[in-house]
Amino acid sequence: MELREKYPWAADNHRAGTASARGECTWAAPCSHPAVWSVLVSSAGGDSWWAACTDHANSSPVLSPEATDR
């Protein structure tokens, strides 16, 4: 998985009716924290938008590569 884009969370980046469009963190579901980032990642299955809370964004080597340097 590779990070392509990372923006402050916005419902418009996500498919209507999804947990990520409702502002729920979907990066490591289930997660009770609100999403603060909209992230576009690429993988073997193609590109997809996810929503991430601060904790998951900061601890993920995909979303914050510098997290692996700690």
C-alpha positions in Angstrom: 0.0 0.0 0.0 1.3 3.4 -0.9 0.1 6.9 0.0 -0.9 8.9 -3.0 -2.7 11.9 -1.4 -3.4 13.2 2.2 -5.8 16.0 2.9 -7.8 17.3 5.9 -10.9 15.1 6.1 -13.7 16.1 3.7 -16.9 14.1 3.0 -16.6 14.9 -0.7 -13.5 12.6 -1.0 -15.5 9.6 0.0 -18.4 7.6 -1.5 -21.7 8.7 -0.1 -23.2 6.5 2.6 -19.9 5.0 3.7 -18.4 5.2 7.2 -15.5 7.3 5.9 -18.0 9.8 4.4 -19.7 10.1 7.8 -16.3 11.1 9.3 -15.5 7.7 11.0 -11.9 6.5 11.0 -11.8 3.5 8.7 -8.0 3.1 8.6 -8.1 0.6 11.5 -11.7 -0.2 11.9 -13.4 -0.4 14.3 -12.2 2.9 15.7 -14.2 5.3 17.8 -12.1 8.4 17.0 -13.3 10.9 14.4 -11.5 11.1 11.0 -9.2 14.1 10.6 -7.6 13.0 7.3 -8.9 11.8 3.9 -6.2 9.6 2.4 -5.9 8.2 -1.1 -3.8 5.0 -1.2 -2.9 2.7 -4.0 -2.6 -1.1 -3.8 -2.8 -4.1 -6.0 -6.5 -3.6 -6.1 -6.4 0.0 -7.3 -6.7 3.4 -5.6 -9.1 3.9 -2.7 -10.0 6.7 -0.3 -9.8 6.0 3.5 -10.5 8.2 6.5 -8.0 8.3 9.3 -8.0 9.7 12.9 -5.0 11.5 14.3 -3.8 8.5 16.3 -3.8 6.1 13.3 -2.4 8.6 10.9 0.5 9.3 13.2 1.3 5.7 13.9 0.9 4.3 10.4 4.1 3.8 8.4 1.9 4.3 5.2 0.3 7.6 6.3 3.3 9.0 8.3 6.5 7.4 7.0 8.5 9.2 9.7 6.7 7.1 12.3 9.0 4.2 11.3 12.0 6.3 12.3 11.1 6.5 16.0 
